[in-house]
Amino acid sequence: MEPVAGLVVVPLGCGGWISNPLLGPTALLVKVGGLGLLLDAGEGVYYALRRCGFDVGDVDWVLVTHGHGDHVLGLPTLALYAKRAGRVLKVAGPPSVDTIKLLKAAGIPHYADAVSFKLVEPSPEPSLVLEEKDVRVYAGAADHGVPAVAYRVEAGELAVAYSGDTRPCESVVRLARGCKLLIHEASISFDGERAHAHGHSTAVDAVEAAKAAGVKYLMPVHFYVEPAVIPTGVKIVIPIPCTPLDVEALP
């Protein structure tokens, strides 16, 4: 695929651990400033990359939000292809992510040299995780029952935020302030008690987070088994797998 300019978000999947398999686990490739940032890497993420016209060579960093399977089970396959391509897979994530144990569980502990890991400590205030090619990535704590983080990607005046899995969380709102687009989980449509008990947000919660952060657009993701019903209140961007979204071009 030809290089893209600006800040482009390519949804690779928009489902959860239990959802219609056609949705695929939530993962997004952000192409910005000559970098490729893969947000989460669940099962089948390499297939999703290839289906959308990308490969491991398009991924400079994998930014993992937490250690649950639908966010990390694709890392061993990415490591295999990275080593085959003579690359080191650079992964960042919170303490709930253990790439060494994951590679051992997959039966390929000898591929540990194909992965480098940067620890990201969950923080209530946005903290700078990396800065490359005039692109800055910040992280803030999410509320998910295991150590989890949300991410913010900035290039110049343009920024997007990704919640990962979280209950309604003020630190995620702080991280998203000033962003044009917030990508926020909406695992369940309306049943807040059920969603919050499992460390998730409802579609209503996602809309309220977008309004509180003052973002212009909300992309709901991480849909579970029931059809997503998104209440009104903000401008919605529908995640369509393999369909690039040029954030700068949004009106």
FIKOL-651498 format. One record per residue: x, y, z of N, C-alpha, C in turn; chain; residue number from 1. Coordinates in Angstrom, 2 decimals, padded with zeros to 5 digits. Layout:
[[X, Y, Z], [X, Y, Z], [X, Y, Z], 'A', NUM]
...
This chain:
[[000.85, -001.20, 000.00], [000.00, 000.00, 000.00], [000.88, 001.24, 000.00], 'A', 1]
[[000.45, 002.26, -000.74], [001.22, 003.50, -000.83], [001.28, 004.20, 000.53], 'A', 2]
[[002.39, 004.89, 000.84], [002.46, 005.66, 002.08], [001.34, 006.69, 002.15], 'A', 3]
[[000.90, 006.97, 003.37], [-000.17, 007.94, 003.56], [000.37, 009.15, 004.30], 'A', 4]
[[-000.21, 010.31, 004.01], [000.21, 011.55, 004.66], [-000.79, 011.90, 005.75], 'A', 5]
[[-000.45, 012.91, 006.56], [-001.37, 013.34, 007.61], [-001.45, 012.34, 008.74], 'A', 6]
[[-002.63, 012.23, 009.34], [-002.86, 011.27, 010.40], [-004.04, 010.40, 009.96], 'A', 7]
[[-003.75, 009.16, 009.65], [-004.75, 008.26, 009.09], [-004.94, 007.08, 010.04], 'A', 8]
[[-006.19, 006.79, 010.38], [-006.53, 005.66, 011.23], [-007.18, 004.59, 010.36], 'A', 9]
[[-006.61, 003.37, 010.39], [-007.17, 002.26, 009.63], [-007.69, 001.23, 010.62], 'A', 10]
[[-009.02, 001.11, 010.80], [-009.55, 000.05, 011.66], [-009.24, -001.32, 011.05], 'A', 11]
[[-008.67, -002.21, 011.84], [-008.42, -003.58, 011.41], [-009.50, -004.52, 011.94], 'A', 12]
[[-010.09, -004.17, 013.04], [-011.18, -004.92, 013.65], [-011.85, -004.03, 014.67], 'A', 13]
[[-013.09, -004.36, 015.03], [-013.82, -003.49, 015.97], [-014.64, -004.29, 016.98], 'A', 14]
[[-014.35, -005.58, 017.13], [-015.10, -006.41, 018.07], [-014.37, -006.61, 019.38], 'A', 15]
[[-014.97, -007.43, 020.24], [-014.37, -007.77, 021.52], [-013.96, -009.23, 021.52], 'A', 16]
[[-013.68, -009.77, 022.70], [-013.23, -011.15, 022.81], [-014.37, -012.10, 022.43], 'A', 17]
[[-015.59, -011.73, 022.79], [-016.76, -012.50, 022.34], [-017.64, -011.56, 021.54], 'A', 18]
[[-017.60, -011.71, 020.24], [-018.42, -010.89, 019.36], [-018.53, -011.65, 018.04], 'A', 19]
[[-019.30, -011.12, 017.14], [-019.36, -011.72, 015.81], [-017.94, -011.82, 015.25], 'A', 20]
[[-017.49, -013.03, 014.87], [-016.11, -013.16, 014.42], [-015.78, -012.33, 013.19], 'A', 21]
[[-016.79, -011.92, 012.43], [-016.54, -011.07, 011.27], [-016.01, -009.70, 011.69], 'A', 22]
[[-016.28, -009.29, 012.94], [-015.81, -007.99, 013.41], [-014.31, -008.00, 013.68], 'A', 23]
[[-013.80, -009.13, 014.18], [-012.39, -009.21, 014.56], [-012.13, -008.43, 015.83], 'A', 24]
[[-011.14, -008.83, 016.63], [-010.79, -008.06, 017.83], [-010.39, -006.63, 017.45], 'A', 25]
[[-010.70, -005.70, 018.33], [-010.38, -004.30, 018.06], [-008.88, -004.08, 017.93], 'A', 26]
[[-008.48, -003.52, 016.80], [-007.10, -003.13, 016.55], [-007.14, -002.04, 015.49], 'A', 27]
[[-006.21, -001.10, 015.59], [-006.18, 000.03, 014.66], [-004.74, 000.33, 014.28], 'A', 28]
[[-004.52, 000.57, 013.01], [-003.21, 001.01, 012.54], [-003.28, 002.50, 012.30], 'A', 29]
[[-002.43, 003.25, 013.00], [-002.36, 004.70, 012.84], [-001.10, 005.01, 012.03], 'A', 30]
[[-001.28, 005.61, 010.87], [-000.17, 006.03, 010.02], [-000.02, 007.54, 010.16], 'A', 31]
[[001.13, 007.96, 010.68], [001.33, 009.39, 010.95], [002.81, 009.70, 010.94], 'A', 32]
[[003.19, 010.78, 010.25], [004.56, 011.25, 010.27], [005.59, 010.21, 009.86], 'A', 33]
[[005.23, 009.31, 008.97], [006.16, 008.27, 008.55], [006.23, 007.09, 009.48], 'A', 34]
[[005.41, 007.09, 010.54], [005.37, 005.98, 011.50], [004.09, 005.18, 011.33], 'A', 35]
[[004.20, 003.89, 011.66], [003.03, 003.04, 011.75], [002.87, 002.56, 013.18], 'A', 36]
[[001.77, 002.95, 013.82], [001.52, 002.61, 015.22], [000.32, 001.67, 015.27], 'A', 37]
[[000.54, 000.44, 015.72], [-000.53, -000.54, 015.82], [-001.09, -000.50, 017.24], 'A', 38]
[[-002.35, -000.12, 017.36], [-003.01, -000.04, 018.66], [-003.71, -001.36, 018.94], 'A', 39]
[[-003.12, -002.15, 019.83], [-003.57, -003.47, 020.24], [-003.34, -004.52, 019.17], 'A', 40]
[[-003.19, -005.78, 019.63], [-002.76, -006.86, 018.74], [-003.39, -008.17, 019.18], 'A', 41]
[[-004.69, -008.28, 019.01], [-005.40, -009.50, 019.38], [-005.22, -010.60, 018.35], 'A', 42]
[[-005.87, -011.71, 018.62], [-005.81, -012.87, 017.73], [-006.18, -012.48, 016.30], 'A', 43]
[[-005.37, -012.94, 015.34], [-005.67, -012.68, 013.94], [-005.24, -011.32, 013.43], 'A', 44]
[[-004.47, -010.57, 014.22], [-004.13, -009.21, 013.79], [-003.21, -009.21, 012.57], 'A', 45]
[[-002.34, -010.23, 012.46], [-001.48, -010.26, 011.27], [-002.32, -010.49, 010.01], 'A', 46]
[[-003.27, -011.40, 010.10], [-004.18, -011.62, 008.96], [-004.92, -010.32, 008.62], 'A', 47]
[[-005.37, -009.61, 009.65], [-006.09, -008.36, 009.42], [-005.20, -007.33, 008.73], 'A', 48]
[[-003.94, -007.24, 009.16], [-003.01, -006.33, 008.51], [-002.87, -006.65, 007.02], 'A', 49]
[[-002.65, -007.94, 006.72], [-002.45, -008.34, 005.33], [-003.72, -008.13, 004.50], 'A', 50]
[[-004.86, -008.43, 005.09], [-006.13, -008.23, 004.39], [-006.32, -006.77, 004.02], 'A', 51]
[[-005.82, -005.88, 004.85], [-005.98, -004.45, 004.61], [-004.84, -003.85, 003.80], 'A', 52]
[[-003.91, -004.70, 003.34], [-002.85, -004.22, 002.47], [-001.58, -003.82, 003.16], 'A', 53]
[[-001.40, -004.20, 004.42], [-000.21, -003.86, 005.19], [000.55, -005.12, 005.57], 'A', 54]
[[001.72, -004.94, 006.18], [002.54, -006.05, 006.66], [003.32, -005.55, 007.87], 'A', 55]
[[004.17, -006.43, 008.44], [004.91, -006.02, 009.64], [005.84, -004.85, 009.35], 'A', 56]
[[006.25, -004.70, 008.10], [007.10, -003.57, 007.75], [006.42, -002.24, 007.91], 'A', 57]
[[005.08, -002.24, 008.01], [004.33, -001.01, 008.20], [004.12, -000.68, 009.68], 'A', 58]
[[004.61, -001.55, 010.56], [004.39, -001.38, 012.00], [005.72, -001.02, 012.67], 'A', 59]
[[005.82, 000.20, 013.16], [007.02, 000.62, 013.89], [006.90, 000.35, 015.38], 'A', 60]
[[005.69, 000.49, 015.90], [005.43, 000.22, 017.32], [004.08, -000.49, 017.45], 'A', 61]
[[004.01, -001.42, 018.39], [002.73, -001.99, 018.81], [002.44, -001.42, 020.20], 'A', 62]
[[001.36, -000.66, 020.31], [000.98, -000.03, 021.57], [-000.18, -000.83, 022.15], 'A', 63]
[[000.12, -001.62, 023.16], [-000.86, -002.52, 023.76], [-001.47, -001.87, 024.99], 'A', 64]
[[-002.79, -001.95, 025.10], [-003.46, -001.29, 026.21], [-003.46, -002.12, 027.49], 'A', 65]
[[-003.50, -003.47, 027.37], [-003.48, -004.33, 028.55], [-003.29, -005.77, 028.10], 'A', 66]
[[-003.18, -006.69, 029.08], [-002.75, -008.04, 028.78], [-003.82, -009.05, 028.48], 'A', 67]
[[-005.07, -008.67, 028.29], [-006.11, -009.65, 027.95], [-005.92, -010.18, 026.53], 'A', 68]
[[-006.38, -011.42, 026.33], [-006.07, -012.13, 025.10], [-006.48, -011.44, 023.83], 'A', 69]
[[-007.65, -010.76, 023.85], [-008.10, -010.12, 022.62], [-007.31, -008.86, 022.29], 'A', 70]
[[-006.28, -008.61, 023.09], [-005.41, -007.45, 022.83], [-003.94, -007.85, 022.65], 'A', 71]
[[-003.59, -009.13, 022.96], [-002.17, -009.52, 022.88], [-001.92, -010.83, 022.13], 'A', 72]
[[-002.94, -011.64, 021.87], [-002.69, -012.98, 021.33], [-002.11, -012.97, 019.92], 'A', 73]
[[-002.15, -011.83, 019.24], [-001.54, -011.74, 017.93], [-000.06, -011.42, 017.95], 'A', 74]
[[000.50, -011.12, 019.14], [001.91, -010.72, 019.22], [002.87, -011.83, 018.79], 'A', 75]
[[002.66, -013.11, 019.18], [003.61, -014.14, 018.72], [003.70, -014.24, 017.20], 'A', 76]
[[002.58, -014.15, 016.52], [002.62, -014.22, 015.05], [003.34, -013.01, 014.47], 'A', 77]
[[003.10, -011.83, 015.03], [003.83, -010.65, 014.58], [005.33, -010.82, 014.80], 'A', 78]
[[005.71, -011.44, 015.92], [007.13, -011.66, 016.21], [007.74, -012.61, 015.18], 'A', 79]
[[007.01, -013.65, 014.80], [007.50, -014.59, 013.80], [007.81, -013.88, 012.48], 'A', 80]
[[006.86, -013.07, 012.03], [007.03, -012.39, 010.76], [008.06, -011.26, 010.85], 'A', 81]
[[008.15, -010.63, 012.01], [009.16, -009.59, 012.19], [010.56, -010.18, 012.07], 'A', 82]
[[010.79, -011.32, 012.73], [012.11, -011.94, 012.68], [012.41, -012.40, 011.25], 'A', 83]
[[011.42, -012.93, 010.58], [011.61, -013.36, 009.19], [012.01, -012.18, 008.30], 'A', 84]
[[011.50, -010.99, 008.64], [011.81, -009.80, 007.86], [013.07, -009.10, 008.36], 'A', 85]
[[013.74, -009.69, 009.37], [014.95, -009.08, 009.92], [014.68, -007.86, 010.77], 'A', 86]
[[013.50, -007.79, 011.36], [013.12, -006.64, 012.17], [012.96, -007.06, 013.63], 'A', 87]
[[013.00, -006.09, 014.52], [012.64, -006.29, 015.92], [011.28, -005.65, 016.15], 'A', 88]
[[010.36, -006.41, 016.70], [009.02, -005.90, 016.97], [009.06, -005.08, 018.25], 'A', 89]
[[008.82, -003.78, 018.13], [008.84, -002.90, 019.30], [007.44, -002.81, 019.89], 'A', 90]
[[007.33, -003.23, 021.15], [006.04, -003.30, 021.83], [006.09, -002.43, 023.08], 'A', 91]
[[005.04, -001.67, 023.33], [004.91, -000.91, 024.58], [003.60, -001.29, 025.23], 'A', 92]
[[003.60, -001.38, 026.55], [002.37, -001.73, 027.25], [002.55, -001.69, 028.75], 'A', 93]
[[001.45, -001.81, 029.50], [001.49, -001.75, 030.96], [001.96, -003.07, 031.57], 'A', 94]
[[002.07, -003.14, 032.90], [002.61, -004.35, 033.55], [001.79, -005.62, 033.32], 'A', 95]
[[000.55, -005.52, 032.89], [-000.24, -006.73, 032.63], [000.16, -007.41, 031.33], 'A', 96]
[[001.04, -006.78, 030.55], [001.53, -007.36, 029.29], [002.90, -007.99, 029.55], 'A', 97]
[[003.03, -009.28, 029.28], [004.29, -009.98, 029.48], [004.63, -010.72, 028.20], 'A', 98]
[[005.45, -010.11, 027.36], [005.76, -010.70, 026.06], [006.56, -012.00, 026.20], 'A', 99]
[[007.41, -012.10, 027.21], [008.21, -013.32, 027.39], [007.31, -014.50, 027.70], 'A', 100]
[[006.40, -014.34, 028.65], [005.48, -015.43, 028.98], [004.59, -015.78, 027.79], 'A', 101]
[[004.19, -014.77, 027.04], [003.32, -014.99, 025.89], [004.04, -015.83, 024.83], 'A', 102]
[[005.31, -015.52, 024.57], [006.07, -016.30, 023.59], [006.33, -017.72, 024.08], 'A', 103]
[[006.55, -017.87, 025.39], [006.72, -019.22, 025.95], [005.43, -020.02, 025.80], 'A', 104]
[[004.30, -019.40, 026.11], [003.01, -020.09, 026.00], [002.72, -020.50, 024.56], 'A', 105]
[[003.22, -019.70, 023.61], [003.02, -020.01, 022.18], [004.03, -021.03, 021.68], 'A', 106]
[[004.98, -021.43, 022.53], [005.96, -022.43, 022.13], [007.13, -021.89, 021.36], 'A', 107]
[[007.34, -020.56, 021.38], [008.45, -019.96, 020.64], [009.27, -019.03, 021.55], 'A', 108]
[[009.74, -019.54, 022.70], [010.53, -018.66, 023.58], [011.81, -018.18, 022.91], 'A', 109]
[[012.31, -018.92, 021.91], [013.55, -018.54, 021.23], [013.34, -017.34, 020.31], 'A', 110]
[[012.10, -016.86, 020.20], [011.84, -015.65, 019.42], [011.85, -014.39, 020.29], 'A', 111]
[[012.28, -014.54, 021.54], [012.30, -013.38, 022.44], [013.20, -012.27, 021.91], 'A', 112]
[[014.24, -012.65, 021.15], [015.13, -011.62, 020.62], [014.51, -010.85, 019.46], 'A', 113]
[[013.32, -011.27, 019.02], [012.61, -010.56, 017.95], [011.67, -009.50, 018.50], 'A', 114]
[[011.61, -009.39, 019.84], [010.68, -008.45, 020.47], [011.43, -007.61, 021.49], 'A', 115]
[[011.23, -006.30, 021.45], [011.69, -005.43, 022.53], [010.46, -004.85, 023.21], 'A', 116]
[[010.54, -004.69, 024.52], [009.36, -004.26, 025.28], [009.66, -003.02, 026.08], 'A', 117]
[[008.78, -002.03, 025.98], [008.88, -000.80, 026.75], [007.72, -000.76, 027.74], 'A', 118]
[[008.04, -000.71, 029.03], [007.00, -000.69, 030.05], [006.35, 000.68, 030.13], 'A', 119]
[[005.02, 000.69, 030.15], [004.24, 001.93, 030.29], [003.46, 001.84, 031.60], 'A', 120]
[[003.81, 002.67, 032.55], [003.13, 002.64, 033.84], [001.82, 003.44, 033.74], 'A', 121]
[[000.70, 002.86, 034.16], [-000.56, 003.62, 034.16], [-000.45, 004.83, 035.08], 'A', 122]
[[-000.84, 005.98, 034.58], [-000.73, 007.22, 035.33], [-002.04, 008.00, 035.19], 'A', 123]
[[-002.50, 008.63, 036.28], [-003.74, 009.41, 036.17], [-003.59, 010.63, 035.28], 'A', 124]
[[-002.35, 011.10, 035.10], [-002.09, 012.23, 034.22], [-001.38, 011.74, 032.96], 'A', 125]
[[-001.62, 012.36, 031.81], [-000.95, 011.93, 030.58], [000.56, 011.98, 030.73], 'A', 126]
[[001.23, 010.89, 030.31], [002.69, 010.84, 030.36], [003.23, 010.49, 028.97], 'A', 127]
[[004.35, 011.10, 028.60], [004.94, 010.88, 027.29], [005.56, 009.49, 027.24], 'A', 128]
[[005.15, 008.70, 026.26], [005.64, 007.34, 026.09], [006.76, 007.29, 025.07], 'A', 129]
[[006.57, 007.94, 023.95], [007.61, 007.97, 022.93], [007.45, 009.20, 022.06], 'A', 130]
[[008.54, 009.59, 021.45], [008.57, 010.74, 020.55], [009.51, 010.42, 019.41], 'A', 131]
[[008.97, 010.28, 018.21], [009.75, 009.96, 017.02], [009.17, 010.71, 015.83], 'A', 132]
[[010.05, 011.25, 014.99], [009.64, 011.88, 013.73], [008.53, 012.90, 013.94], 'A', 133]
[[008.65, 013.73, 014.98], [007.67, 014.77, 015.30], [006.30, 014.19, 015.68], 'A', 134]
[[006.27, 012.91, 016.03], [005.05, 012.27, 016.53], [005.25, 012.00, 018.01], 'A', 135]
[[004.26, 012.35, 018.81], [004.31, 012.12, 020.25], [003.17, 011.20, 020.66], 'A', 136]
[[003.51, 010.24, 021.51], [002.50, 009.32, 022.04], [002.49, 009.46, 023.56], 'A', 137]
[[001.30, 009.72, 024.09], [001.09, 009.82, 025.53], [000.22, 008.66, 025.99], 'A', 138]
[[000.35, 008.31, 027.26], [-000.49, 007.27, 027.86], [-001.09, 007.79, 029.15], 'A', 139]
[[-002.24, 007.26, 029.48], [-002.91, 007.57, 030.75], [-003.61, 006.32, 031.24], 'A', 140]
[[-003.83, 006.25, 032.53], [-004.44, 005.05, 033.11], [-005.87, 004.86, 032.61], 'A', 141]
[[-006.23, 003.61, 032.34], [-007.61, 003.21, 032.12], [-008.05, 002.40, 033.34], 'A', 142]
[[-009.34, 002.11, 033.44], [-009.88, 001.40, 034.60], [-010.51, 000.10, 034.12], 'A', 143]
[[-009.73, -000.99, 034.18], [-010.21, -002.24, 033.59], [-010.00, -003.48, 034.46], 'A', 144]
[[-009.59, -003.31, 035.71], [-009.43, -004.48, 036.58], [-008.05, -005.09, 036.53], 'A', 145]
[[-007.33, -004.94, 035.41], [-005.90, -005.27, 035.31], [-005.21, -003.98, 034.89], 'A', 146]
[[-003.91, -003.86, 035.15], [-003.23, -002.64, 034.72], [-003.46, -002.37, 033.23], 'A', 147]
[[-004.03, -001.22, 032.93], [-004.41, -000.90, 031.56], [-004.16, 000.58, 031.30], 'A', 148]
[[-003.90, 000.91, 030.04], [-003.65, 002.29, 029.67], [-004.46, 002.64, 028.42], 'A', 149]
[[-004.67, 003.93, 028.25], [-005.20, 004.49, 027.02], [-004.06, 005.26, 026.36], 'A', 150]
[[-004.18, 005.52, 025.05], [-003.12, 006.20, 024.33], [-003.65, 007.43, 023.59], 'A', 151]
[[-002.75, 008.39, 023.43], [-003.02, 009.60, 022.65], [-001.87, 009.78, 021.66], 'A', 152]
[[-002.19, 009.94, 020.39], [-001.19, 010.12, 019.35], [-001.31, 011.55, 018.82], 'A', 153]
[[-000.21, 012.30, 018.85], [-000.20, 013.70, 018.42], [000.80, 013.91, 017.29], 'A', 154]
[[000.40, 014.74, 016.34], [001.32, 015.21, 015.30], [000.94, 016.65, 015.02], 'A', 155]
[[001.80, 017.58, 015.46], [001.45, 018.99, 015.34], [000.24, 019.31, 016.20], 'A', 156]
[[-000.76, 019.93, 015.59], [-001.98, 020.30, 016.31], [-003.04, 019.20, 016.24], 'A', 157]
[[-002.73, 018.11, 015.56], [-003.71, 017.05, 015.35], [-003.47, 015.91, 016.34], 'A', 158]
[[-004.56, 015.40, 016.94], [-004.41, 014.34, 017.92], [-005.63, 013.43, 017.93], 'A', 159]
[[-005.38, 012.15, 018.20], [-006.45, 011.18, 018.40], [-006.15, 010.42, 019.69], 'A', 160]
[[-007.19, 009.93, 020.34], [-007.03, 009.15, 021.57], [-007.77, 007.84, 021.43], 'A', 161]
[[-007.25, 006.81, 022.10], [-007.83, 005.46, 022.08], [-007.94, 004.97, 023.51], 'A', 162]
[[-009.15, 004.62, 023.93], [-009.39, 004.28, 025.33], [-008.89, 002.91, 025.73], 'A', 163]
[[-008.77, 001.96, 024.75], [-008.62, 000.58, 025.15], [-009.87, 000.14, 025.90], 'A', 164]
[[-009.75, -000.86, 026.76], [-010.89, -001.34, 027.55], [-010.91, -000.58, 028.87], 'A', 165]
[[-012.07, -000.03, 029.23], [-012.13, 000.78, 030.45], [-013.55, 001.01, 030.90], 'A', 166]
[[-013.73, 001.13, 032.19], [-014.95, 001.72, 032.72], [-014.89, 003.23, 032.48], 'A', 167]
[[-015.99, 003.95, 032.70], [-015.90, 005.42, 032.63], [-014.76, 005.90, 033.52], 'A', 168]
[[-013.90, 006.74, 032.98], [-012.62, 007.02, 033.63], [-012.19, 008.45, 033.34], 'A', 169]
[[-011.99, 009.25, 034.38], [-011.61, 010.64, 034.21], [-010.24, 010.78, 033.57], 'A', 170]
[[-009.32, 009.85, 033.85], [-007.99, 009.97, 033.27], [-008.03, 009.79, 031.76], 'A', 171]
[[-008.96, 008.97, 031.25], [-009.11, 008.83, 029.80], [-009.67, 010.11, 029.20], 'A', 172]
[[-010.61, 010.73, 029.89], [-011.17, 012.01, 029.43], [-010.07, 013.06, 029.37], 'A', 173]
[[-009.23, 013.13, 030.40], [-008.12, 014.10, 030.40], [-007.19, 013.85, 029.23], 'A', 174]
[[-006.89, 012.59, 028.98], [-005.98, 012.24, 027.89], [-006.55, 012.68, 026.53], 'A', 175]
[[-007.87, 012.63, 026.39], [-008.52, 012.90, 025.10], [-008.79, 014.38, 024.87], 'A', 176]
[[-008.63, 015.23, 025.88], [-008.94, 016.65, 025.70], [-008.06, 017.27, 024.62], 'A', 177]
[[-008.68, 018.00, 023.71], [-007.95, 018.62, 022.62], [-007.79, 017.73, 021.41], 'A', 178]
[[-008.26, 016.48, 021.49], [-008.19, 015.59, 020.34], [-009.34, 015.87, 019.37], 'A', 179]
[[-009.12, 015.60, 018.13], [-010.18, 015.71, 017.14], [-011.06, 014.46, 017.15], 'A', 180]
[[-010.45, 013.30, 017.42], [-011.15, 012.02, 017.39], [-010.84, 011.23, 018.65], 'A', 181]
[[-011.88, 010.70, 019.28], [-011.74, 009.75, 020.38], [-012.26, 008.40, 019.92], 'A', 182]
[[-011.41, 007.38, 020.00], [-011.80, 006.00, 019.71], [-012.04, 005.35, 021.07], 'A', 183]
[[-013.29, 005.06, 021.37], [-013.65, 004.62, 022.74], [-014.46, 003.34, 022.68], 'A', 184]
[[-014.14, 002.43, 023.58], [-014.89, 001.18, 023.63], [-016.35, 001.43, 024.00], 'A', 185]
[[-017.22, 000.61, 023.42], [-018.66, 000.65, 023.71], [-019.15, -000.79, 023.70], 'A', 186]
[[-018.66, -001.57, 024.68], [-018.88, -003.01, 024.66], [-020.35, -003.39, 024.72], 'A', 187]
[[-021.11, -002.63, 025.49], [-022.53, -002.91, 025.71], [-023.30, -001.62, 025.47], 'A', 188]
[[-024.50, -001.73, 024.95], [-025.21, -000.51, 024.56], [-025.70, 000.30, 025.75], 'A', 189]
[[-026.46, -000.31, 026.67], [-027.11, 000.49, 027.70], [-026.94, -000.02, 029.13], 'A', 190]
[[-026.65, -001.31, 029.33], [-026.64, -001.92, 030.66], [-025.34, -001.57, 031.39], 'A', 191]
[[-025.33, -000.41, 032.06], [-024.13, 000.06, 032.72], [-023.65, -000.85, 033.83], 'A', 192]
[[-024.57, -001.40, 034.60], [-024.18, -002.26, 035.72], [-023.42, -003.48, 035.21], 'A', 193]
[[-023.91, -004.08, 034.14], [-023.24, -005.26, 033.58], [-021.89, -004.87, 032.97], 'A', 194]
[[-021.85, -003.77, 032.22], [-020.61, -003.34, 031.59], [-019.55, -003.01, 032.63], 'A', 195]
[[-019.92, -002.21, 033.63], [-018.95, -001.76, 034.62], [-018.43, -002.91, 035.48], 'A', 196]
[[-019.27, -003.90, 035.72], [-018.85, -005.06, 036.52], [-017.71, -005.81, 035.86], 'A', 197]
[[-017.63, -005.73, 034.55], [-016.57, -006.42, 033.81], [-015.48, -005.46, 033.31], 'A', 198]
[[-015.48, -004.23, 033.83], [-014.43, -003.29, 033.47], [-014.61, -002.65, 032.12], 'A', 199]
[[-015.87, -002.53, 031.67], [-016.14, -001.98, 030.35], [-017.06, -000.77, 030.42], 'A', 200]
[[-017.26, -000.16, 029.26], [-018.14, 001.00, 029.13], [-019.31, 000.67, 028.23], 'A', 201]
[[-020.39, 001.40, 028.43], [-021.52, 001.31, 027.53], [-021.36, 002.34, 026.41], 'A', 202]
[[-022.23, 002.22, 025.41], [-022.24, 003.23, 024.35], [-022.57, 004.61, 024.92], 'A', 203]
[[-023.44, 004.64, 025.91], [-023.77, 005.90, 026.58], [-022.52, 006.48, 027.24], 'A', 204]
[[-021.75, 005.62, 027.92], [-020.51, 006.08, 028.55], [-019.54, 006.66, 027.53], 'A', 205]
[[-019.43, 006.01, 026.37], [-018.52, 006.49, 025.33], [-018.92, 007.87, 024.85], 'A', 206]
[[-020.22, 008.08, 024.64], [-020.70, 009.38, 024.20], [-020.44, 010.44, 025.27], 'A', 207]
[[-020.68, 010.10, 026.52], [-020.44, 011.06, 027.60], [-018.96, 011.40, 027.73], 'A', 208]
[[-018.07, 010.41, 027.53], [-016.63, 010.68, 027.58], [-016.23, 011.63, 026.46], 'A', 209]
[[-016.78, 011.42, 025.26], [-016.47, 012.29, 024.13], [-016.93, 013.72, 024.40], 'A', 210]
[[-018.12, 013.85, 024.97], [-018.64, 015.18, 025.28], [-017.80, 015.85, 026.36], 'A', 211]
[[-017.42, 015.09, 027.39], [-016.63, 015.67, 028.49], [-015.24, 016.09, 028.00], 'A', 212]
[[-014.68, 015.34, 027.05], [-013.35, 015.68, 026.53], [-013.40, 016.78, 025.49], 'A', 213]
[[-014.58, 017.06, 024.96], [-014.73, 018.11, 023.97], [-014.19, 017.74, 022.60], 'A', 214]
[[-014.16, 016.44, 022.30], [-013.67, 016.02, 020.97], [-014.75, 016.30, 019.93], 'A', 215]
[[-014.35, 016.39, 018.67], [-015.31, 016.64, 017.59], [-015.98, 015.36, 017.12], 'A', 216]
[[-015.24, 014.22, 017.20], [-015.77, 012.98, 016.66], [-015.49, 011.82, 017.61], 'A', 217]
[[-016.41, 010.87, 017.62], [-016.28, 009.64, 018.41], [-016.35, 008.45, 017.46], 'A', 218]
[[-015.38, 007.53, 017.59], [-015.44, 006.25, 016.90], [-015.65, 005.17, 017.96], 'A', 219]
[[-016.86, 004.60, 018.07], [-017.09, 003.52, 019.04], [-016.53, 002.21, 018.52], 'A', 220]
[[-015.91, 001.42, 019.41], [-015.32, 000.14, 019.03], [-015.55, -000.88, 020.14], 'A', 221]
[[-015.02, -002.10, 019.93], [-015.06, -003.17, 020.92], [-016.50, -003.63, 021.19], 'A', 222]
[[-017.27, -003.76, 020.13], [-018.65, -004.23, 020.26], [-018.67, -005.70, 020.67], 'A', 223]
[[-019.57, -006.03, 021.59], [-019.70, -007.42, 022.01], [-020.80, -008.12, 021.22], 'A', 224]
[[-021.45, -009.10, 021.82], [-022.34, -009.97, 021.04], [-023.63, -009.29, 020.60], 'A', 225]
[[-024.06, -008.27, 021.30], [-025.31, -007.62, 020.94], [-025.06, -006.50, 019.94], 'A', 226]
[[-026.03, -006.19, 019.10], [-025.86, -005.08, 018.15], [-025.62, -003.77, 018.90], 'A', 227]
[[-024.72, -002.95, 018.38], [-024.40, -001.68, 019.03], [-025.49, -000.65, 018.73], 'A', 228]
[[-025.97, 000.00, 019.77], [-026.92, 001.10, 019.64], [-026.25, 002.33, 020.23], 'A', 229]
[[-025.92, 003.31, 019.40], [-025.17, 004.48, 019.84], [-026.14, 005.65, 020.02], 'A', 230]
[[-026.26, 006.20, 021.22], [-027.16, 007.33, 021.43], [-026.64, 008.59, 020.76], 'A', 231]
[[-027.52, 009.53, 020.54], [-027.11, 010.78, 019.91], [-026.39, 011.67, 020.92], 'A', 232]
[[-025.75, 012.70, 020.42], [-025.07, 013.65, 021.29], [-023.72, 014.08, 020.77], 'A', 233]
[[-023.11, 013.25, 019.91], [-021.83, 013.59, 019.29], [-021.84, 013.10, 017.85], 'A', 234]
[[-020.86, 013.58, 017.06], [-020.70, 013.09, 015.70], [-019.99, 011.73, 015.74], 'A', 235]
[[-020.58, 010.73, 015.09], [-020.07, 009.37, 015.13], [-019.33, 009.03, 013.84], 'A', 236]
[[-018.17, 008.41, 013.99], [-017.45, 007.83, 012.86], [-017.57, 006.32, 012.98], 'A', 237]
[[-018.11, 005.66, 011.98], [-018.30, 004.22, 012.02], [-017.00, 003.53, 011.61], 'A', 238]
[[-016.50, 002.60, 012.44], [-015.27, 001.89, 012.06], [-015.57, 000.85, 010.99], 'A', 239]
[[-014.95, 000.99, 009.85], [-015.12, 000.03, 008.76], [-013.76, -000.60, 008.49], 'A', 240]
[[-013.60, -001.90, 008.75], [-012.29, -002.53, 008.57], [-011.69, -002.26, 007.20], 'A', 241]
[[-010.40, -001.96, 007.20], [-009.59, -001.71, 006.00], [-009.92, -000.39, 005.32], 'A', 242]
[[-010.74, 000.46, 005.94], [-011.12, 001.73, 005.33], [-010.39, 002.87, 006.05], 'A', 243]
[[-009.36, 003.45, 005.42], [-008.59, 004.51, 006.09], [-009.46, 005.74, 006.38], 'A', 244]
[[-009.26, 006.30, 007.57], [-009.92, 007.53, 007.96], [-008.85, 008.61, 008.10], 'A', 245]
[[-008.93, 009.61, 007.21], [-008.01, 010.75, 007.28], [-008.57, 011.73, 008.30], 'A', 246]
[[-007.98, 011.74, 009.48], [-008.51, 012.54, 010.58], [-008.45, 014.04, 010.25], 'A', 247]
[[-007.36, 014.45, 009.59], [-007.21, 015.86, 009.25], [-008.32, 016.33, 008.30], 'A', 248]
[[-008.81, 015.44, 007.44], [-009.81, 015.81, 006.46], [-011.22, 015.84, 007.02], 'A', 249]
[[-011.40, 015.36, 008.25], [-012.74, 015.44, 008.86], [-013.14, 016.91, 009.00], 'A', 250]
[[-014.35, 017.27, 008.60], [-014.76, 018.69, 008.68], [-014.90, 019.18, 010.11], 'A', 251]
